[in-house]
Amino acid sequence: MIRWLKEDEPNLIPNYAHTMIGIGGIVLNKNRQILAVSEKMSIGTNRWKLPGGYVEPGKYLMSSLA
């Protein structure tokens, strides 16, 4: 049970409890160059970032490593 006290601000508490798992990594090639990715739908200037992602609530992690 909750009661949001600030009436002039939106309630930011999720409707349900969840855990979000995220991952990021650095990928280097033989020439020690770093892999960077750019968002396809980025608005404005090009923004580069390291590859990564997250698992949405209700989805499962599956390992492809054998």
N, C-alpha and C positions, 0 to 999 in steps of 0.2 A: 504494500500500500504506500502510496506517495501523495504528497500535496505540494504542488509547485507554488512557491510563495510570491514570485515576481510576476504580477499580472500583466505588466507591460513588456515582458520578454517571452519568447516561445519556450515551451517545455522541451529540453534537449535529451531527456532520458529515453532510451529505447523502449519500445513496447514489450520487448522480451529480452532475456539475458542471452548473450552470445559471446563467443570469442572469435576474433579475426586473426588469422595467421598470415603474416607477410614474409617475404623473402627478397633479398637483393644480392647481387654478386658482381664481382669484377672479373672480366674475361680478358686475358692477354693472349696475343698471338706470338709467333716466334720472334718477331721484331719488337716485342714489348709494347705494342700498341693496344690501347684500351678500347673495348667495344662499347659504344654509346648508341642509344636509340632515341629517335624523335617521335613524338606523338603524331599520328596521321591527321588528326582533327585539331591540332593546336591552333589557337587563335593568336594573332599578333606575331611577335618575334619567334624564331625557331628556338625551342628549348630542348636541350639534350640531357639525357639522364642515363643512369646505369640500368641494365635490364633487371626486371623484378616483377613481382605480382603478389596476389593474395588469394586466399580461399574464402569464398563467400559463405555466410551462414547456411547450413543445410547441405553443403557439399562435403565430400570426403577427400582426404589426401590419399593418393595411391603412388607407391614407389615404383619407378620403372627400372631401378637398379637391381641386378640379380647377383 
